[in-house]
Amino acid sequence: LKSLASAYVRGGQISEGIDTYQKLIAVDPNRAGGYYRDLLDIYLKADLQQEAIDTARKVVEMSPSDAEAYLTLGQVHTMYRQPEEALAAYR
């Protein structure tokens, strides 16, 4: 499924890729953190603001002790001009 999801995204079939990653998260919850990171990349490239923010938050939820996850969340908020939320993530 991961190869299929990547192929969809490379082929410009973004919604199919997103759907496939969501299926991966459901069937393989142990690796969901990585799948959420892949989804975040897709949402950022497609400029899907709310989906990107929600997914960055999900990455933090999956790895609450991962400083890089908080950094990523802060960067997403910064990208979408949400300085208060970015500052909170950086703290």
HTML snippet that shows the backbone in 3Dmol.js (N, CA, C, O; Angstrom):
<script src="https://3Dmol.org/build/3Dmol-min.js"></script>
<div id="view" style="width:600px;height:400px;position:relative"></div>
<script>
const pdb = `
ATOM      1  N   LEU A   1       0.819  -1.196   0.000  1.00  0.00           N
ATOM      2  CA  LEU A   1       0.000   0.000   0.000  1.00  0.00           C
ATOM      3  C   LEU A   1       0.863   1.262   0.000  1.00  0.00           C
ATOM      4  O   LEU A   1       0.509   2.255  -0.635  1.00  0.00           O
ATOM      5  N   LYS A   2       1.995   1.228   0.709  1.00  0.00           N
ATOM      6  CA  LYS A   2       2.853   2.410   0.745  1.00  0.00           C
ATOM      7  C   LYS A   2       3.392   2.722  -0.636  1.00  0.00           C
ATOM      8  O   LYS A   2       3.434   3.885  -1.038  1.00  0.00           O
ATOM      9  N   SER A   3       3.801   1.709  -1.358  1.00  0.00           N
ATOM     10  CA  SER A   3       4.295   1.924  -2.724  1.00  0.00           C
ATOM     11  C   SER A   3       3.188   2.482  -3.609  1.00  0.00           C
ATOM     12  O   SER A   3       3.431   3.367  -4.430  1.00  0.00           O
ATOM     13  N   LEU A   4       1.994   1.972  -3.447  1.00  0.00           N
ATOM     14  CA  LEU A   4       0.862   2.457  -4.222  1.00  0.00           C
ATOM     15  C   LEU A   4       0.562   3.918  -3.888  1.00  0.00           C
ATOM     16  O   LEU A   4       0.324   4.728  -4.784  1.00  0.00           O
ATOM     17  N   ALA A   5       0.576   4.247  -2.603  1.00  0.00           N
ATOM     18  CA  ALA A   5       0.322   5.630  -2.181  1.00  0.00           C
ATOM     19  C   ALA A   5       1.369   6.564  -2.778  1.00  0.00           C
ATOM     20  O   ALA A   5       1.034   7.634  -3.285  1.00  0.00           O
ATOM     21  N   SER A   6       2.625   6.165  -2.717  1.00  0.00           N
ATOM     22  CA  SER A   6       3.700   6.989  -3.284  1.00  0.00           C
ATOM     23  C   SER A   6       3.539   7.142  -4.794  1.00  0.00           C
ATOM     24  O   SER A   6       3.776   8.217  -5.345  1.00  0.00           O
ATOM     25  N   ALA A   7       3.138   6.072  -5.450  1.00  0.00           N
ATOM     26  CA  ALA A   7       2.929   6.128  -6.905  1.00  0.00           C
ATOM     27  C   ALA A   7       1.794   7.085  -7.259  1.00  0.00           C
ATOM     28  O   ALA A   7       1.898   7.855  -8.214  1.00  0.00           O
ATOM     29  N   TYR A   8       0.732   7.033  -6.499  1.00  0.00           N
ATOM     30  CA  TYR A   8      -0.376   7.969  -6.731  1.00  0.00           C
ATOM     31  C   TYR A   8       0.108   9.417  -6.626  1.00  0.00           C
ATOM     32  O   TYR A   8      -0.196  10.247  -7.483  1.00  0.00           O
ATOM     33  N   VAL A   9       0.851   9.702  -5.585  1.00  0.00           N
ATOM     34  CA  VAL A   9       1.311  11.070  -5.356  1.00  0.00           C
ATOM     35  C   VAL A   9       2.267  11.498  -6.469  1.00  0.00           C
ATOM     36  O   VAL A   9       2.143  12.600  -7.002  1.00  0.00           O
ATOM     37  N   ARG A  10       3.203  10.645  -6.817  1.00  0.00           N
ATOM     38  CA  ARG A  10       4.137  10.965  -7.913  1.00  0.00           C
ATOM     39  C   ARG A  10       3.396  11.178  -9.224  1.00  0.00           C
ATOM     40  O   ARG A  10       3.815  11.985 -10.054  1.00  0.00           O
ATOM     41  N   GLY A  11       2.309  10.465  -9.409  1.00  0.00           N
ATOM     42  CA  GLY A  11       1.521  10.575 -10.627  1.00  0.00           C
ATOM     43  C   GLY A  11       0.515  11.715 -10.604  1.00  0.00           C
ATOM     44  O   GLY A  11      -0.255  11.884 -11.549  1.00  0.00           O
ATOM     45  N   GLY A  12       0.517  12.489  -9.542  1.00  0.00           N
ATOM     46  CA  GLY A  12      -0.386  13.629  -9.462  1.00  0.00           C
ATOM     47  C   GLY A  12      -1.794  13.298  -9.004  1.00  0.00           C
ATOM     48  O   GLY A  12      -2.674  14.157  -9.040  1.00  0.00           O
ATOM     49  N   GLN A  13      -2.017  12.073  -8.579  1.00  0.00           N
ATOM     50  CA  GLN A  13      -3.332  11.664  -8.088  1.00  0.00           C
ATOM     51  C   GLN A  13      -3.338  11.819  -6.560  1.00  0.00           C
ATOM     52  O   GLN A  13      -3.302  10.848  -5.805  1.00  0.00           O
ATOM     53  N   ILE A  14      -3.386  13.075  -6.155  1.00  0.00           N
ATOM     54  CA  ILE A  14      -3.223  13.420  -4.748  1.00  0.00           C
ATOM     55  C   ILE A  14      -4.306  12.800  -3.865  1.00  0.00           C
ATOM     56  O   ILE A  14      -3.987  12.207  -2.835  1.00  0.00           O
ATOM     57  N   SER A  15      -5.561  12.923  -4.242  1.00  0.00           N
ATOM     58  CA  SER A  15      -6.623  12.408  -3.363  1.00  0.00           C
ATOM     59  C   SER A  15      -6.531  10.890  -3.213  1.00  0.00           C
ATOM     60  O   SER A  15      -6.810  10.359  -2.138  1.00  0.00           O
ATOM     61  N   GLU A  16      -6.145  10.193  -4.270  1.00  0.00           N
ATOM     62  CA  GLU A  16      -5.975   8.739  -4.166  1.00  0.00           C
ATOM     63  C   GLU A  16      -4.809   8.406  -3.246  1.00  0.00           C
ATOM     64  O   GLU A  16      -4.879   7.456  -2.466  1.00  0.00           O
ATOM     65  N   GLY A  17      -3.741   9.186  -3.339  1.00  0.00           N
ATOM     66  CA  GLY A  17      -2.594   8.987  -2.456  1.00  0.00           C
ATOM     67  C   GLY A  17      -2.962   9.222  -1.002  1.00  0.00           C
ATOM     68  O   GLY A  17      -2.576   8.453  -0.122  1.00  0.00           O
ATOM     69  N   ILE A  18      -3.708  10.283  -0.758  1.00  0.00           N
ATOM     70  CA  ILE A  18      -4.151  10.594   0.605  1.00  0.00           C
ATOM     71  C   ILE A  18      -5.030   9.472   1.140  1.00  0.00           C
ATOM     72  O   ILE A  18      -4.849   9.022   2.271  1.00  0.00           O
ATOM     73  N   ASP A  19      -5.975   9.023   0.334  1.00  0.00           N
ATOM     74  CA  ASP A  19      -6.853   7.930   0.758  1.00  0.00           C
ATOM     75  C   ASP A  19      -6.059   6.674   1.094  1.00  0.00           C
ATOM     76  O   ASP A  19      -6.362   5.979   2.064  1.00  0.00           O
ATOM     77  N   THR A  20      -5.052   6.392   0.294  1.00  0.00           N
ATOM     78  CA  THR A  20      -4.249   5.194   0.512  1.00  0.00           C
ATOM     79  C   THR A  20      -3.426   5.317   1.787  1.00  0.00           C
ATOM     80  O   THR A  20      -3.303   4.354   2.544  1.00  0.00           O
ATOM     81  N   TYR A  21      -2.862   6.499   2.029  1.00  0.00           N
ATOM     82  CA  TYR A  21      -2.133   6.695   3.291  1.00  0.00           C
ATOM     83  C   TYR A  21      -3.069   6.557   4.488  1.00  0.00           C
ATOM     84  O   TYR A  21      -2.675   6.011   5.519  1.00  0.00           O
ATOM     85  N   GLN A  22      -4.280   7.037   4.368  1.00  0.00           N
ATOM     86  CA  GLN A  22      -5.231   6.899   5.466  1.00  0.00           C
ATOM     87  C   GLN A  22      -5.577   5.427   5.714  1.00  0.00           C
ATOM     88  O   GLN A  22      -5.772   5.016   6.858  1.00  0.00           O
ATOM     89  N   LYS A  23      -5.650   4.645   4.648  1.00  0.00           N
ATOM     90  CA  LYS A  23      -5.863   3.199   4.816  1.00  0.00           C
ATOM     91  C   LYS A  23      -4.670   2.569   5.516  1.00  0.00           C
ATOM     92  O   LYS A  23      -4.830   1.703   6.376  1.00  0.00           O
ATOM     93  N   LEU A  24      -3.462   3.013   5.141  1.00  0.00           N
ATOM     94  CA  LEU A  24      -2.257   2.489   5.777  1.00  0.00           C
ATOM     95  C   LEU A  24      -2.265   2.760   7.280  1.00  0.00           C
ATOM     96  O   LEU A  24      -1.902   1.896   8.078  1.00  0.00           O
ATOM     97  N   ILE A  25      -2.675   3.953   7.651  1.00  0.00           N
ATOM     98  CA  ILE A  25      -2.736   4.312   9.067  1.00  0.00           C
ATOM     99  C   ILE A  25      -3.696   3.373   9.800  1.00  0.00           C
ATOM    100  O   ILE A  25      -3.424   2.950  10.924  1.00  0.00           O
ATOM    101  N   ALA A  26      -4.806   3.056   9.164  1.00  0.00           N
ATOM    102  CA  ALA A  26      -5.798   2.178   9.790  1.00  0.00           C
ATOM    103  C   ALA A  26      -5.293   0.741   9.924  1.00  0.00           C
ATOM    104  O   ALA A  26      -5.532   0.096  10.945  1.00  0.00           O
ATOM    105  N   VAL A  27      -4.605   0.238   8.911  1.00  0.00           N
ATOM    106  CA  VAL A  27      -4.188  -1.165   8.940  1.00  0.00           C
ATOM    107  C   VAL A  27      -2.824  -1.380   9.594  1.00  0.00           C
ATOM    108  O   VAL A  27      -2.493  -2.506   9.966  1.00  0.00           O
ATOM    109  N   ASP A  28      -2.033  -0.322   9.738  1.00  0.00           N
ATOM    110  CA  ASP A  28      -0.697  -0.455  10.309  1.00  0.00           C
ATOM    111  C   ASP A  28      -0.438   0.670  11.315  1.00  0.00           C
ATOM    112  O   ASP A  28       0.406   1.533  11.073  1.00  0.00           O
ATOM    113  N   PRO A  29      -1.156   0.665  12.436  1.00  0.00           N
ATOM    114  CA  PRO A  29      -1.039   1.765  13.401  1.00  0.00           C
ATOM    115  C   PRO A  29       0.355   1.892  14.025  1.00  0.00           C
ATOM    116  O   PRO A  29       0.710   2.963  14.517  1.00  0.00           O
ATOM    117  N   ASN A  30       1.145   0.819  14.013  1.00  0.00           N
ATOM    118  CA  ASN A  30       2.485   0.882  14.585  1.00  0.00           C
ATOM    119  C   ASN A  30       3.407   1.811  13.803  1.00  0.00           C
ATOM    120  O   ASN A  30       4.378   2.329  14.356  1.00  0.00           O
ATOM    121  N   ARG A  31       3.118   2.021  12.549  1.00  0.00           N
ATOM    122  CA  ARG A  31       3.938   2.896  11.700  1.00  0.00           C
ATOM    123  C   ARG A  31       3.195   4.178  11.320  1.00  0.00           C
ATOM    124  O   ARG A  31       3.608   4.895  10.409  1.00  0.00           O
ATOM    125  N   ALA A  32       2.120   4.455  12.011  1.00  0.00           N
ATOM    126  CA  ALA A  32       1.278   5.599  11.664  1.00  0.00           C
ATOM    127  C   ALA A  32       2.037   6.922  11.710  1.00  0.00           C
ATOM    128  O   ALA A  32       1.759   7.809  10.903  1.00  0.00           O
ATOM    129  N   GLY A  33       2.976   7.077  12.621  1.00  0.00           N
ATOM    130  CA  GLY A  33       3.737   8.320  12.717  1.00  0.00           C
ATOM    131  C   GLY A  33       4.438   8.658  11.411  1.00  0.00           C
ATOM    132  O   GLY A  33       4.423   9.809  10.974  1.00  0.00           O
ATOM    133  N   GLY A  34       5.046   7.669  10.793  1.00  0.00           N
ATOM    134  CA  GLY A  34       5.707   7.877   9.510  1.00  0.00           C
ATOM    135  C   GLY A  34       4.720   8.192   8.403  1.00  0.00           C
ATOM    136  O   GLY A  34       4.989   9.022   7.535  1.00  0.00           O
ATOM    137  N   TYR A  35       3.588   7.531   8.436  1.00  0.00           N
ATOM    138  CA  TYR A  35       2.564   7.788   7.421  1.00  0.00           C
ATOM    139  C   TYR A  35       1.991   9.195   7.561  1.00  0.00           C
ATOM    140  O   TYR A  35       1.707   9.865   6.569  1.00  0.00           O
ATOM    141  N   TYR A  36       1.826   9.629   8.806  1.00  0.00           N
ATOM    142  CA  TYR A  36       1.351  11.004   9.020  1.00  0.00           C
ATOM    143  C   TYR A  36       2.367  12.013   8.490  1.00  0.00           C
ATOM    144  O   TYR A  36       1.986  13.045   7.937  1.00  0.00           O
ATOM    145  N   ARG A  37       3.642  11.726   8.654  1.00  0.00           N
ATOM    146  CA  ARG A  37       4.680  12.624   8.118  1.00  0.00           C
ATOM    147  C   ARG A  37       4.606  12.671   6.591  1.00  0.00           C
ATOM    148  O   ARG A  37       4.747  13.734   5.987  1.00  0.00           O
ATOM    149  N   ASP A  38       4.385  11.521   5.982  1.00  0.00           N
ATOM    150  CA  ASP A  38       4.227  11.493   4.525  1.00  0.00           C
ATOM    151  C   ASP A  38       2.997  12.292   4.095  1.00  0.00           C
ATOM    152  O   ASP A  38       3.040  13.045   3.122  1.00  0.00           O
ATOM    153  N   LEU A  39       1.913  12.117   4.826  1.00  0.00           N
ATOM    154  CA  LEU A  39       0.694  12.885   4.532  1.00  0.00           C
ATOM    155  C   LEU A  39       0.930  14.378   4.690  1.00  0.00           C
ATOM    156  O   LEU A  39       0.444  15.177   3.890  1.00  0.00           O
ATOM    157  N   LEU A  40       1.668  14.746   5.709  1.00  0.00           N
ATOM    158  CA  LEU A  40       1.968  16.158   5.929  1.00  0.00           C
ATOM    159  C   LEU A  40       2.698  16.744   4.723  1.00  0.00           C
ATOM    160  O   LEU A  40       2.383  17.848   4.280  1.00  0.00           O
ATOM    161  N   ASP A  41       3.658  16.018   4.203  1.00  0.00           N
ATOM    162  CA  ASP A  41       4.368  16.487   3.010  1.00  0.00           C
ATOM    163  C   ASP A  41       3.409  16.709   1.845  1.00  0.00           C
ATOM    164  O   ASP A  41       3.511  17.702   1.124  1.00  0.00           O
ATOM    165  N   ILE A  42       2.491  15.790   1.673  1.00  0.00           N
ATOM    166  CA  ILE A  42       1.509  15.906   0.585  1.00  0.00           C
ATOM    167  C   ILE A  42       0.647  17.150   0.790  1.00  0.00           C
ATOM    168  O   ILE A  42       0.448  17.937  -0.136  1.00  0.00           O
ATOM    169  N   TYR A  43       0.143  17.318   2.001  1.00  0.00           N
ATOM    170  CA  TYR A  43      -0.725  18.465   2.279  1.00  0.00           C
ATOM    171  C   TYR A  43       0.017  19.781   2.085  1.00  0.00           C
ATOM    172  O   TYR A  43      -0.554  20.747   1.579  1.00  0.00           O
ATOM    173  N   LEU A  44       1.282  19.824   2.484  1.00  0.00           N
ATOM    174  CA  LEU A  44       2.049  21.057   2.310  1.00  0.00           C
ATOM    175  C   LEU A  44       2.279  21.362   0.838  1.00  0.00           C
ATOM    176  O   LEU A  44       2.157  22.510   0.411  1.00  0.00           O
ATOM    177  N   LYS A  45       2.608  20.343   0.065  1.00  0.00           N
ATOM    178  CA  LYS A  45       2.833  20.554  -1.375  1.00  0.00           C
ATOM    179  C   LYS A  45       1.554  20.963  -2.089  1.00  0.00           C
ATOM    180  O   LYS A  45       1.587  21.727  -3.053  1.00  0.00           O
ATOM    181  N   ALA A  46       0.429  20.452  -1.611  1.00  0.00           N
ATOM    182  CA  ALA A  46      -0.859  20.781  -2.222  1.00  0.00           C
ATOM    183  C   ALA A  46      -1.467  22.047  -1.609  1.00  0.00           C
ATOM    184  O   ALA A  46      -2.554  22.467  -2.005  1.00  0.00           O
ATOM    185  N   ASP A  47      -0.774  22.648  -0.651  1.00  0.00           N
ATOM    186  CA  ASP A  47      -1.227  23.853   0.043  1.00  0.00           C
ATOM    187  C   ASP A  47      -2.617  23.667   0.658  1.00  0.00           C
ATOM    188  O   ASP A  47      -3.487  24.530   0.541  1.00  0.00           O
ATOM    189  N   LEU A  48      -2.798  22.537   1.308  1.00  0.00           N
ATOM    190  CA  LEU A  48      -4.037  22.250   2.034  1.00  0.00           C
ATOM    191  C   LEU A  48      -3.786  22.611   3.495  1.00  0.00           C
ATOM    192  O   LEU A  48      -3.375  21.775   4.299  1.00  0.00           O
ATOM    193  N   GLN A  49      -4.042  23.870   3.813  1.00  0.00           N
ATOM    194  CA  GLN A  49      -3.643  24.452   5.090  1.00  0.00           C
ATOM    195  C   GLN A  49      -4.178  23.703   6.300  1.00  0.00           C
ATOM    196  O   GLN A  49      -3.393  23.239   7.126  1.00  0.00           O
ATOM    197  N   GLN A  50      -5.475  23.574   6.424  1.00  0.00           N
ATOM    198  CA  GLN A  50      -6.038  22.974   7.634  1.00  0.00           C
ATOM    199  C   GLN A  50      -5.625  21.513   7.769  1.00  0.00           C
ATOM    200  O   GLN A  50      -5.349  21.044   8.873  1.00  0.00           O
ATOM    201  N   GLU A  51      -5.583  20.800   6.659  1.00  0.00           N
ATOM    202  CA  GLU A  51      -5.169  19.397   6.701  1.00  0.00           C
ATOM    203  C   GLU A  51      -3.713  19.289   7.154  1.00  0.00           C
ATOM    204  O   GLU A  51      -3.363  18.388   7.915  1.00  0.00           O
ATOM    205  N   ALA A  52      -2.864  20.209   6.685  1.00  0.00           N
ATOM    206  CA  ALA A  52      -1.456  20.203   7.077  1.00  0.00           C
ATOM    207  C   ALA A  52      -1.316  20.465   8.571  1.00  0.00           C
ATOM    208  O   ALA A  52      -0.551  19.785   9.255  1.00  0.00           O
ATOM    209  N   ILE A  53      -2.048  21.441   9.075  1.00  0.00           N
ATOM    210  CA  ILE A  53      -1.980  21.764  10.505  1.00  0.00           C
ATOM    211  C   ILE A  53      -2.480  20.587  11.340  1.00  0.00           C
ATOM    212  O   ILE A  53      -1.839  20.201  12.317  1.00  0.00           O
ATOM    213  N   ASP A  54      -3.606  20.027  10.962  1.00  0.00           N
ATOM    214  CA  ASP A  54      -4.166  18.897  11.707  1.00  0.00           C
ATOM    215  C   ASP A  54      -3.213  17.703  11.705  1.00  0.00           C
ATOM    216  O   ASP A  54      -3.057  17.020  12.717  1.00  0.00           O
ATOM    217  N   THR A  55      -2.586  17.463  10.571  1.00  0.00           N
ATOM    218  CA  THR A  55      -1.674  16.328  10.465  1.00  0.00           C
ATOM    219  C   THR A  55      -0.397  16.576  11.256  1.00  0.00           C
ATOM    220  O   THR A  55       0.128  15.653  11.879  1.00  0.00           O
ATOM    221  N   ALA A  56       0.111  17.806  11.244  1.00  0.00           N
ATOM    222  CA  ALA A  56       1.291  18.130  12.052  1.00  0.00           C
ATOM    223  C   ALA A  56       0.976  17.928  13.538  1.00  0.00           C
ATOM    224  O   ALA A  56       1.820  17.453  14.298  1.00  0.00           O
ATOM    225  N   ARG A  57      -0.220  18.286  13.937  1.00  0.00           N
ATOM    226  CA  ARG A  57      -0.633  18.050  15.332  1.00  0.00           C
ATOM    227  C   ARG A  57      -0.693  16.551  15.634  1.00  0.00           C
ATOM    228  O   ARG A  57      -0.328  16.106  16.722  1.00  0.00           O
ATOM    229  N   LYS A  58      -1.156  15.793  14.657  1.00  0.00           N
ATOM    230  CA  LYS A  58      -1.246  14.337  14.834  1.00  0.00           C
ATOM    231  C   LYS A  58       0.150  13.731  14.982  1.00  0.00           C
ATOM    232  O   LYS A  58       0.345  12.795  15.758  1.00  0.00           O
ATOM    233  N   VAL A  59       1.114  14.261  14.240  1.00  0.00           N
ATOM    234  CA  VAL A  59       2.498  13.790  14.356  1.00  0.00           C
ATOM    235  C   VAL A  59       2.993  14.021  15.782  1.00  0.00           C
ATOM    236  O   VAL A  59       3.648  13.154  16.360  1.00  0.00           O
ATOM    237  N   VAL A  60       2.683  15.180  16.346  1.00  0.00           N
ATOM    238  CA  VAL A  60       3.078  15.473  17.722  1.00  0.00           C
ATOM    239  C   VAL A  60       2.377  14.511  18.678  1.00  0.00           C
ATOM    240  O   VAL A  60       3.005  14.003  19.607  1.00  0.00           O
ATOM    241  N   GLU A  61       1.100  14.256  18.468  1.00  0.00           N
ATOM    242  CA  GLU A  61       0.364  13.317  19.328  1.00  0.00           C
ATOM    243  C   GLU A  61       0.985  11.926  19.293  1.00  0.00           C
ATOM    244  O   GLU A  61       1.048  11.240  20.313  1.00  0.00           O
ATOM    245  N   MET A  62       1.441  11.516  18.121  1.00  0.00           N
ATOM    246  CA  MET A  62       2.020  10.179  17.965  1.00  0.00           C
ATOM    247  C   MET A  62       3.385  10.069  18.647  1.00  0.00           C
ATOM    248  O   MET A  62       3.776   8.992  19.099  1.00  0.00           O
ATOM    249  N   SER A  63       4.114  11.203  18.719  1.00  0.00           N
ATOM    250  CA  SER A  63       5.458  11.213  19.294  1.00  0.00           C
ATOM    251  C   SER A  63       5.627  12.419  20.207  1.00  0.00           C
ATOM    252  O   SER A  63       6.354  13.351  19.864  1.00  0.00           O
ATOM    253  N   PRO A  64       4.976  12.419  21.355  1.00  0.00           N
ATOM    254  CA  PRO A  64       5.011  13.607  22.206  1.00  0.00           C
ATOM    255  C   PRO A  64       6.391  13.960  22.762  1.00  0.00           C
ATOM    256  O   PRO A  64       6.591  15.083  23.226  1.00  0.00           O
ATOM    257  N   SER A  65       7.330  13.044  22.726  1.00  0.00           N
ATOM    258  CA  SER A  65       8.674  13.345  23.226  1.00  0.00           C
ATOM    259  C   SER A  65       9.644  13.703  22.095  1.00  0.00           C
ATOM    260  O   SER A  65      10.832  13.907  22.344  1.00  0.00           O
ATOM    261  N   ASP A  66       9.155  13.780  20.874  1.00  0.00           N
ATOM    262  CA  ASP A  66       9.991  14.067  19.713  1.00  0.00           C
ATOM    263  C   ASP A  66      10.045  15.573  19.458  1.00  0.00           C
ATOM    264  O   ASP A  66       9.070  16.169  19.002  1.00  0.00           O
ATOM    265  N   ALA A  67      11.187  16.175  19.754  1.00  0.00           N
ATOM    266  CA  ALA A  67      11.342  17.622  19.571  1.00  0.00           C
ATOM    267  C   ALA A  67      11.175  18.023  18.111  1.00  0.00           C
ATOM    268  O   ALA A  67      10.680  19.112  17.820  1.00  0.00           O
ATOM    269  N   GLU A  68      11.581  17.160  17.200  1.00  0.00           N
ATOM    270  CA  GLU A  68      11.446  17.465  15.770  1.00  0.00           C
ATOM    271  C   GLU A  68       9.977  17.588  15.368  1.00  0.00           C
ATOM    272  O   GLU A  68       9.641  18.389  14.496  1.00  0.00           O
ATOM    273  N   ALA A  69       9.113  16.812  15.987  1.00  0.00           N
ATOM    274  CA  ALA A  69       7.681  16.894  15.689  1.00  0.00           C
ATOM    275  C   ALA A  69       7.137  18.268  16.071  1.00  0.00           C
ATOM    276  O   ALA A  69       6.349  18.859  15.333  1.00  0.00           O
ATOM    277  N   TYR A  70       7.565  18.772  17.233  1.00  0.00           N
ATOM    278  CA  TYR A  70       7.133  20.113  17.655  1.00  0.00           C
ATOM    279  C   TYR A  70       7.709  21.187  16.743  1.00  0.00           C
ATOM    280  O   TYR A  70       7.032  22.166  16.427  1.00  0.00           O
ATOM    281  N   LEU A  71       8.943  21.008  16.323  1.00  0.00           N
ATOM    282  CA  LEU A  71       9.568  21.945  15.394  1.00  0.00           C
ATOM    283  C   LEU A  71       8.790  21.988  14.084  1.00  0.00           C
ATOM    284  O   LEU A  71       8.535  23.061  13.537  1.00  0.00           O
ATOM    285  N   THR A  72       8.422  20.826  13.593  1.00  0.00           N
ATOM    286  CA  THR A  72       7.646  20.744  12.359  1.00  0.00           C
ATOM    287  C   THR A  72       6.297  21.437  12.521  1.00  0.00           C
ATOM    288  O   THR A  72       5.874  22.185  11.640  1.00  0.00           O
ATOM    289  N   LEU A  73       5.628  21.194  13.630  1.00  0.00           N
ATOM    290  CA  LEU A  73       4.344  21.846  13.883  1.00  0.00           C
ATOM    291  C   LEU A  73       4.519  23.366  13.912  1.00  0.00           C
ATOM    292  O   LEU A  73       3.716  24.098  13.333  1.00  0.00           O
ATOM    293  N   GLY A  74       5.553  23.828  14.576  1.00  0.00           N
ATOM    294  CA  GLY A  74       5.827  25.260  14.612  1.00  0.00           C
ATOM    295  C   GLY A  74       6.089  25.832  13.230  1.00  0.00           C
ATOM    296  O   GLY A  74       5.633  26.930  12.910  1.00  0.00           O
ATOM    297  N   GLN A  75       6.818  25.093  12.418  1.00  0.00           N
ATOM    298  CA  GLN A  75       7.112  25.549  11.056  1.00  0.00           C
ATOM    299  C   GLN A  75       5.847  25.616  10.212  1.00  0.00           C
ATOM    300  O   GLN A  75       5.679  26.537   9.413  1.00  0.00           O
ATOM    301  N   VAL A  76       4.962  24.649  10.386  1.00  0.00           N
ATOM    302  CA  VAL A  76       3.696  24.665   9.649  1.00  0.00           C
ATOM    303  C   VAL A  76       2.871  25.879  10.051  1.00  0.00           C
ATOM    304  O   VAL A  76       2.313  26.566   9.195  1.00  0.00           O
ATOM    305  N   HIS A  77       2.792  26.142  11.340  1.00  0.00           N
ATOM    306  CA  HIS A  77       2.050  27.321  11.799  1.00  0.00           C
ATOM    307  C   HIS A  77       2.690  28.606  11.270  1.00  0.00           C
ATOM    308  O   HIS A  77       1.989  29.537  10.872  1.00  0.00           O
ATOM    309  N   THR A  78       4.007  28.651  11.267  1.00  0.00           N
ATOM    310  CA  THR A  78       4.707  29.826  10.752  1.00  0.00           C
ATOM    311  C   THR A  78       4.412  30.019   9.273  1.00  0.00           C
ATOM    312  O   THR A  78       4.179  31.139   8.817  1.00  0.00           O
ATOM    313  N   MET A  79       4.423  28.931   8.534  1.00  0.00           N
ATOM    314  CA  MET A  79       4.158  28.984   7.100  1.00  0.00           C
ATOM    315  C   MET A  79       2.791  29.593   6.808  1.00  0.00           C
ATOM    316  O   MET A  79       2.613  30.315   5.826  1.00  0.00           O
ATOM    317  N   TYR A  80       1.834  29.291   7.673  1.00  0.00           N
ATOM    318  CA  TYR A  80       0.472  29.771   7.464  1.00  0.00           C
ATOM    319  C   TYR A  80       0.153  30.998   8.328  1.00  0.00           C
ATOM    320  O   TYR A  80      -1.008  31.290   8.614  1.00  0.00           O
ATOM    321  N   ARG A  81       1.204  31.701   8.730  1.00  0.00           N
ATOM    322  CA  ARG A  81       1.086  32.979   9.449  1.00  0.00           C
ATOM    323  C   ARG A  81       0.224  32.878  10.707  1.00  0.00           C
ATOM    324  O   ARG A  81      -0.730  33.631  10.900  1.00  0.00           O
ATOM    325  N   GLN A  82       0.592  31.931  11.540  1.00  0.00           N
ATOM    326  CA  GLN A  82      -0.069  31.748  12.825  1.00  0.00           C
ATOM    327  C   GLN A  82       1.000  31.816  13.920  1.00  0.00           C
ATOM    328  O   GLN A  82       1.370  30.797  14.504  1.00  0.00           O
ATOM    329  N   PRO A  83       1.491  33.032  14.189  1.00  0.00           N
ATOM    330  CA  PRO A  83       2.639  33.161  15.089  1.00  0.00           C
ATOM    331  C   PRO A  83       2.402  32.686  16.521  1.00  0.00           C
ATOM    332  O   PRO A  83       3.305  32.121  17.138  1.00  0.00           O
ATOM    333  N   GLU A  84       1.222  32.903  17.047  1.00  0.00           N
ATOM    334  CA  GLU A  84       0.948  32.476  18.424  1.00  0.00           C
ATOM    335  C   GLU A  84       1.015  30.956  18.548  1.00  0.00           C
ATOM    336  O   GLU A  84       1.612  30.423  19.483  1.00  0.00           O
ATOM    337  N   GLU A  85       0.398  30.275  17.599  1.00  0.00           N
ATOM    338  CA  GLU A  85       0.408  28.812  17.606  1.00  0.00           C
ATOM    339  C   GLU A  85       1.824  28.282  17.369  1.00  0.00           C
ATOM    340  O   GLU A  85       2.230  27.289  17.972  1.00  0.00           O
ATOM    341  N   ALA A  86       2.569  28.947  16.491  1.00  0.00           N
ATOM    342  CA  ALA A  86       3.943  28.543  16.216  1.00  0.00           C
ATOM    343  C   ALA A  86       4.789  28.664  17.476  1.00  0.00           C
ATOM    344  O   ALA A  86       5.548  27.756  17.814  1.00  0.00           O
ATOM    345  N   LEU A  87       4.654  29.781  18.162  1.00  0.00           N
ATOM    346  CA  LEU A  87       5.411  30.004  19.390  1.00  0.00           C
ATOM    347  C   LEU A  87       5.083  28.938  20.428  1.00  0.00           C
ATOM    348  O   LEU A  87       5.975  28.425  21.103  1.00  0.00           O
ATOM    349  N   ALA A  88       3.811  28.608  20.550  1.00  0.00           N
ATOM    350  CA  ALA A  88       3.400  27.572  21.508  1.00  0.00           C
ATOM    351  C   ALA A  88       4.033  26.224  21.160  1.00  0.00           C
ATOM    352  O   ALA A  88       4.448  25.483  22.052  1.00  0.00           O
ATOM    353  N   ALA A  89       4.105  25.910  19.881  1.00  0.00           N
ATOM    354  CA  ALA A  89       4.709  24.638  19.453  1.00  0.00           C
ATOM    355  C   ALA A  89       6.214  24.643  19.727  1.00  0.00           C
ATOM    356  O   ALA A  89       6.775  23.630  20.147  1.00  0.00           O
ATOM    357  N   TYR A  90       6.865  25.782  19.488  1.00  0.00           N
ATOM    358  CA  TYR A  90       8.305  25.861  19.720  1.00  0.00           C
ATOM    359  C   TYR A  90       8.652  25.747  21.211  1.00  0.00           C
ATOM    360  O   TYR A  90       9.718  25.248  21.571  1.00  0.00           O
ATOM    361  N   ARG A  91       7.757  26.207  22.053  1.00  0.00           N
ATOM    362  CA  ARG A  91       8.023  26.122  23.498  1.00  0.00           C
ATOM    363  C   ARG A  91       7.949  24.694  23.944  1.00  0.00           C
ATOM    364  O   ARG A  91       8.142  24.406  25.126  1.00  0.00           O
TER     365      ARG A  91
END
`;
const viewer = $3Dmol.createViewer("view");
viewer.addModel(pdb, "pdb");
viewer.setStyle({}, {cartoon: {color: "spectrum"}});
viewer.zoomTo();
viewer.render();
</script>
